[in-house]
Amino acid sequence: MVKSKLVLGIIGGGQLGSMLATAAKKLKIKTIVLTDDLKAPAKNFCDEIIFSKYDRQKSIEDFARKVDVVTFEFENIPFKVLEYISRLKPVLPKPSINQIVQNRFTEKNFINNIGIKTTNYVLINNQFDISNNKDLLPGLLKTCTLGYDGKGQFVLENKDEASKLKIEFDKEQILEKKVNLKKEISVVITRFLNNDFVIYEPIENKHVDQILYRSIIPADINKDIFEKAQQQAKLIAEKLDYIGTMCVEYFIDEKNNLLVNEIAPRVHNSGHLTINTHNISQFENHIRAVCNLEKIELKKICNAEMINVIGNEIKNYRDKTYSKNEFFFDYMKLKIKEKRKMGHLTTTKL
Ligand code: AMP
């Protein structure tokens, strides 16, 4: 393969940035990562790394000057920063998408406005807003911005509980009706510049303490839900005019209703298994889409189960020997922290 002259900028240096850089390397695309974390694991996988606060104009300009196109591995980059970079170099997916998706309230409004269902929700500014929305209890109170993996979330069984908890109302929050979950699934889709796309089959996800623990294909769902989930993910990508890989997370309730939980405007943890189950992974497809490379027809190779390795568990995985159908990924994080994703293990199945 001829070495591409293209240089891809990636904002964020965590495991998703690392796996994007690895996929780019396979395509002979050079990667430069911009991160504010001196210990960012992506430094082990990319070609160059720039350490800087995300709002330091000089570093951002240096970064933009060195790259041809910019993408990101996490959605919570301040909109102003992404917007500034997009004046210097193309940013894909486009920053206006992040503005919608960064905030749980505007995200859910967008989804409902295009005719797709979510659980019922309301914006909460004070204690009275909770008392006035008893029909949403039991529910989950979530900060509108910056919450992930259950962070910034309270489960409220009833309104008395709400008055006992120390809830800070200085930040915007939403109250969501708690769904009686039968299952959770996600759909990963990559949309290309010419409205072409590739879509993976739905992935079944199991969460423990609100953190993804296990992802499996095939998902144990009926044909109707399989097709509906893919159609909805496609519609969301189209309406957002999305370029790159994104993921839609869904709840399936006890009555088999399909509800969107959230949109991740990036490659997603549940899609890690695509590295081993498909001819082209979610990471390579993302690179292909944002760098405007050829779309290759997606082919499934096998089924698989992926398990996240969290916190101290990593010690048991690092010295193990693995069989031919087991693929262990060590994120090479220097510090082991409780509840932190440290690696994953994908086991392929026929
Ligand atoms: P989130 O950070 O909003 O994606 O939530 C993380 C996990 O918490 C989800 O994947 C679910 O397992 C659980 N969860 C979040 N919101 C709800 C809800 N409204 N009803 C039931 N479970 C929920």
Boltz pocket constraint, residues with backbone or C-beta under 6 A from the ligand:
constraints:
  - pocket:
      binder: B
      contacts: [[A, 119], [A, 140], [A, 147], [A, 148], [A, 149], [A, 150], [A, 151], [A, 176], [A, 177], [A, 178], [A, 179], [A, 180], [A, 181], [A, 184], [A, 207], [A, 210], [A, 211], [A, 261], [A, 262]]
      max_distance: 6.0
